[in-house]
Amino acid sequence: MKYKTFHIQALLIALLILGCKNDKISTSESVIIPEGLVLKNDEKWIANEETHLGMKRIDSILKNNTSSDGKVLGDALSKETSYIIKSCDMKGEPHDQLHLILVPILEEITDLKDVTEVDKLENKVTYLKGLVNICFQYFKA
């Protein structure tokens, strides 16, 4: 059963990544903003509770990280992204906007699992924290 669940989650992540064409990231003055991400009439988009909770957990994991093992950290973060994907019932423009920030987060977490050098791990964690902060600037529960 775990094997089947893992493959379903991997398929969902792959579909999420492949389904989003406009996921390039622009950086400006160390602020990370995915291209195309906008507020809704100058207000935050509403995310479902599970997405908000999952992002809060990711934020907590990143802020409290003491591991120098990218795989361990990446696995913990992947658990939360799987929860977000599995629980997502968002539709329309809010869902599309969420993809613009979630896809880069998923890609960074995937890359993080292969990092073995402490300085590179710290850079990845800093980058992920920036993406999570952007998520909270554009989404609320």
Phi and psi in degrees as a GROMACS rama.xvg file:
@    title "Ramachandran Plot"
@    xaxis  label "Phi"
@    yaxis  label "Psi"
@TYPE xy
-59.4876  -39.3966  LYS-2
-60.5391  -45.1781  TYR-3
-65.747  -42.935  LYS-4
-62.1349  -42.1809  THR-5
-60.0843  -44.1501  PHE-6
-67.8435  -36.2501  HIS-7
-64.9717  -43.7779  ILE-8
-64.3792  -42.6372  GLN-9
-62.3377  -40.5517  ALA-10
-63.8088  -43.3069  LEU-11
-61.9622  -42.1699  LEU-12
-64.1205  -43.7239  ILE-13
-61.7502  -43.1311  ALA-14
-64.6076  -39.0682  LEU-15
-62.1634  -45.8374  LEU-16
-67.0074  -46.3301  ILE-17
-72.2205  -26.6043  LEU-18
-76.4755  -13.6727  GLY-19
-106.727  112.769  CYS-20
-86.9199  -31.0161  LYS-21
-101.993  65.7362  ASN-22
-117.017  24.0939  ASP-23
-73.8096  149.671  LYS-24
-112.084  133.82  ILE-25
-109.412  144.929  SER-26
-118.924  142.036  THR-27
-147.164  118.024  SER-28
50.7527  47.5158  GLU-29
62.4373  12.4473  SER-30
-98.6894  128.614  VAL-31
-99.1474  116.347  ILE-32
-130.831  114.615  ILE-33
-61.2276  138.536  PRO-34
-59.4478  130.836  GLU-35
93.8553  -12.2474  GLY-36
-74.1434  122.699  LEU-37
-135.612  158.768  VAL-38
-80.5694  162.8  LEU-39
-95.2335  102.501  LYS-40
52.2275  46.4726  ASN-41
64.9305  17.7193  ASP-42
-124.947  157.861  GLU-43
-69.0517  148.601  LYS-44
-73.2208  155.391  TRP-45
-98.0934  123.313  ILE-46
-100.916  153.868  ALA-47
-67.3999  159.316  ASN-48
-55.9274  -41.2232  GLU-49
-64.2639  -40.2085  GLU-50
-64.4644  -44.9963  THR-51
-62.776  -43.8091  HIS-52
-63.5326  -44.0909  LEU-53
-61.5261  -40.8964  GLY-54
-68.5502  -36.0189  MET-55
-64.4727  -39.2885  LYS-56
-65.9965  -41.3787  ARG-57
-60.6173  -45.1506  ILE-58
-58.3815  -44.8154  ASP-59
-63.9924  -43.3105  SER-60
-60.4337  -45.2361  ILE-61
-65.7879  -42.9128  LEU-62
-68.746  -31.0423  LYS-63
-102.534  10.0871  ASN-64
-64.3136  129.627  ASN-65
-123.54  0.24438  THR-66
-81.1927  142.402  SER-67
-105.827  14.9567  SER-68
-107.696  109.952  ASP-69
-59.4976  -35.527  GLY-70
-65.442  -44.8354  LYS-71
-61.6792  -47.9576  VAL-72
-64.6158  -45.5077  LEU-73
-59.7536  -39.86  GLY-74
-64.7368  -40.6726  ASP-75
-63.7708  -41.7404  ALA-76
-69.6688  -37.5227  LEU-77
-62.2762  -34.7039  SER-78
-59.4774  -40.8198  LYS-79
-73.7238  -39.0541  GLU-80
-66.335  -34.7999  THR-81
-63.5088  -39.9116  SER-82
-61.2266  -45.1178  TYR-83
-61.213  -48.1549  ILE-84
-64.2549  -44.9256  ILE-85
-63.8988  -34.1797  LYS-86
-94.4164  -2.41024  SER-87
-70.797  124.646  CYS-88
-125.867  17.1844  ASP-89
-72.1805  151.976  MET-90
-140.77  165.641  LYS-91
68.841  -151.039  GLY-92
-61.174  -39.5399  GLU-93
-59.4974  -39.6363  PRO-94
-65.154  -44.3479  HIS-95
-62.9337  -41.1827  ASP-96
-65.5991  -39.3171  GLN-97
-60.4514  -39.844  LEU-98
-59.3376  -34.6116  HIS-99
-62.5389  -28.775  LEU-100
-99.2419  -32.3293  ILE-101
-72.4981  -36.8943  LEU-102
-60.0008  -48.7188  VAL-103
-62.9787  -33.6318  PRO-104
-63.513  -46.3534  ILE-105
-60.5293  -42.2596  LEU-106
-64.5394  -42.6068  GLU-107
-64.8801  -40.3335  GLU-108
-64.8624  -40.9553  ILE-109
-60.2927  -45.9444  THR-110
-64.5991  -36.9838  ASP-111
-57.9704  -34.3314  LEU-112
-63.332  -21.0886  LYS-113
-97.5583  -1.82166  ASP-114
-80.7723  129.65  VAL-115
-117.879  -20.5002  THR-116
-86.2448  134.283  GLU-117
-59.7074  -43.0359  VAL-118
-65.8482  -37.7876  ASP-119
-68.5259  -37.8917  LYS-120
-62.1772  -44.7791  LEU-121
-61.5053  -40.1824  GLU-122
-63.426  -42.9933  ASN-123
-64.1342  -42.5399  LYS-124
-62.9049  -43.8198  VAL-125
-60.2293  -44.1056  THR-126
-62.6135  -44.6195  TYR-127
-63.4463  -40.2612  LEU-128
-59.1552  -40.0865  LYS-129
-62.9505  -43.0912  GLY-130
-63.4898  -41.5016  LEU-131
-64.601  -41.8394  VAL-132
-60.7239  -41.8893  ASN-133
-61.1001  -41.7976  ILE-134
-56.5183  -45.9001  CYS-135
-70.2963  -22.1379  PHE-136
-77.5472  -22.2511  GLN-137
-110.04  -12.2436  TYR-138
-134.713  147.28  PHE-139
-139.778  163.372  LYS-140
